[in-house]
Amino acid sequence: MRARLGEVVLAEAPEGDLVRIEGNWYFPPASVADGVLVESPTPYTCPWKGECQYYTVVADGRELADRAWAYPHPYPTAIERVGTDFSGYVAFWKEVEVGD
């Protein structure tokens, strides 16, 4: 699976390595290309997943604020609910095309 913004591949990993949560594909941290994510100061805490880290996506000549996110330290109950440890896995918002 690939996450793309225009012609730029932001992340790429086999589908079996991704985690699907609430309709979003989460990519393993090591699958994300260098330099395409910049930490955002936007705060958010999900009631069941925990504290979220937002990122600005920088690629294809664009900067899209808060269009990627991860849970660096999800709640243990969230890991149990999802069925796997998704710590640091990255998901992307709608402008980013995710697919084969």
C-alpha positions in Angstrom: 0.0 0.0 0.0 1.1 3.5 -0.7 0.2 6.9 0.7 0.7 9.6 -2.1 0.3 13.3 -2.4 0.4 14.0 -6.1 3.4 12.0 -7.5 5.2 11.9 -4.1 5.1 8.6 -2.2 4.8 9.6 1.5 4.7 6.0 2.9 4.8 2.5 1.5 4.4 -0.9 3.1 2.7 -4.2 2.5 -0.9 -4.1 3.5 -0.3 -6.8 6.1 2.0 -4.4 7.9 -0.6 -1.6 8.2 -3.3 -1.3 10.8 -6.9 -0.2 10.0 -8.6 1.9 12.7 -11.9 3.6 12.2 -11.6 3.5 8.4 -8.0 4.9 8.3 -4.9 3.0 7.3 -2.0 3.5 9.7 1.5 3.0 8.3 4.4 1.7 10.3 6.8 4.5 11.3 9.7 3.0 9.3 7.6 3.1 6.1 7.2 6.9 6.1 9.6 8.7 3.7 12.1 11.0 5.2 11.3 14.7 5.3 7.6 14.5 4.4 6.2 15.0 8.0 6.8 18.0 10.3 5.5 17.8 13.8 2.6 20.2 14.4 1.8 21.9 17.8 -1.9 21.1 17.4 -3.1 19.3 20.6 -5.6 16.5 20.6 -6.4 13.6 22.8 -8.7 10.8 21.6 -10.9 9.5 24.4 -10.0 5.9 23.7 -6.7 6.0 21.8 -4.8 8.7 23.8 -2.7 11.7 23.0 -2.3 12.3 19.3 0.7 13.9 17.5 -0.4 15.8 14.4 2.0 16.4 11.4 2.1 18.9 8.5 2.6 17.0 5.3 5.3 18.6 3.1 5.4 17.2 -0.4 4.7 18.0 -4.1 5.3 21.7 -3.5 2.6 21.8 -0.8 2.3 22.1 3.0 -0.8 20.6 4.4 -1.2 21.3 8.1 -2.4 18.5 10.4 -3.1 16.1 7.5 -1.2 13.2 9.2 -1.3 11.9 12.7 0.0 9.2 15.0 -0.4 8.0 18.6 3.1 7.8 20.0 1.9 6.2 23.2 -1.6 4.9 22.8 -3.5 3.7 25.9 -3.0 0.0 26.7 -6.8 -0.4 26.4 -6.6 1.0 22.8 -3.9 -1.5 21.9 -6.1 -4.3 23.3 -9.1 -3.0 21.4 -7.3 -2.7 18.1 -5.5 -6.1 18.6 -2.0 -4.9 17.9 0.4 -2.2 19.1 0.0 0.8 16.7 2.4 3.1 18.6 3.8 5.7 16.3 1.9 4.4 13.2 0.9 7.2 10.9 -2.4 7.9 9.2 -3.2 10.5 6.5 -6.2 12.7 5.8 -8.3 12.8 2.6 -6.0 14.8 0.4 -3.5 12.0 0.6 -4.4 9.0 -1.7 -4.0 5.7 0.0 -4.1 2.5 -2.0 -2.2 -0.1 -4.0 
